Amino acid sequence: MDLSIDTPLKVLLVDDQNSHRMVLAAELEQMGHEVIEADNAEDGLRLFMVARPDVVLLDVEMPGKNGHWAAEAMRRAEPEGWTPILFLSGLVRDSDLAVGIDAGGDDYLFKPVSPVVLQAKLRAMQRLCALHRQLTLLTDQLKASNRDLQALSIRDPLTGLTNRRGMDIRLDEELRAARRDQLPLTLLLIDVDNFKLYNDKAGHLQGDVCLRRIGQLLSDTCRRPRDMAARFGGEEFVILLPGTSHSGAMFFAKGLRRTVHQLALPHPASDSQGCVTVSGGITTCVPDGNTTIESLLSRADAALYTAKSLGRDRFFCFETQTDTTTGQAEAANYDRSQGSSTEMF
């Protein structure tokens, strides 16, 4: 974007008098500016919206719609912009000038227009346009910086996944959508098994590599547009699956467990075939008015706890099916005979 005050202007000239318009157009072009012409207010408004000029020279007195009407319409056509409008008029009373300013004009040029005055006015408009372009550029840069900062604020720097803050925001959105549409929402809380031992044996730098690999794998499994993988904290991750039923969640988890096995990341202190494994807790519900982020995480955490207590390297689904108000899940009351309401694999 050229911010120089010497940048030629695109001038929209609206005047019903051909002779006057021709003289002004010639003077403007001699000054190096581009000229777009209209001989009535309606055509002037149409060209204003199509050509987006830098400055408008607008005759006040024209047959039919006058310059004041055109200025008001131009201002309505650019609610977030600003284009200088200079009225051309033979009316020299203070009241005429006030009416023009109220209609949206910025300045007056009295007919017959002096070339010296015209050039001076346009030089002033060039400075204003340069300042406006600079302000627009700075505003765009600020918006871009804010977008970058917003993206960074919800991104986990180690894995590149959404962080806990971003997960909370997204989970709240999906919870509202599932409640509104009465569709199931699935949340998986996943933990890397024996990760403290991994760090103790391999070191924290290698532990970071392991978390990045697991994070990438989880991200790759989220293939639908609204599926999301996030780092919950430490070695814990969350996967959010909107519109996924209980059976769909089970199918997904089985595939995820199999994919982690296929990754075959060596674990220097693992009791499960020497490779990194994960455990997970699953909760699926159609949210009602009392379902909260905390209740979903509580049920998933209870399921994760049970998966670990049963030997790790598995996903466990624990649903009370009756209590979605408190989000309590009594893992100690798990009964393996109640296969219709709980599943472990």
Helices and strands as residue ranges (DSSP letters): E 10-14, H 18-30, E 34-38, H 41-51, E 55-59, H 67-77, E 85-89, H 94-102, E 107-110, H 115-153, H 164-181, E 185-192, H 195-202, H 204-221, E 228-233, E 236-242, H 246-263, E 278-285, H 293-309, E 315-318, G 331-333, E 342-344
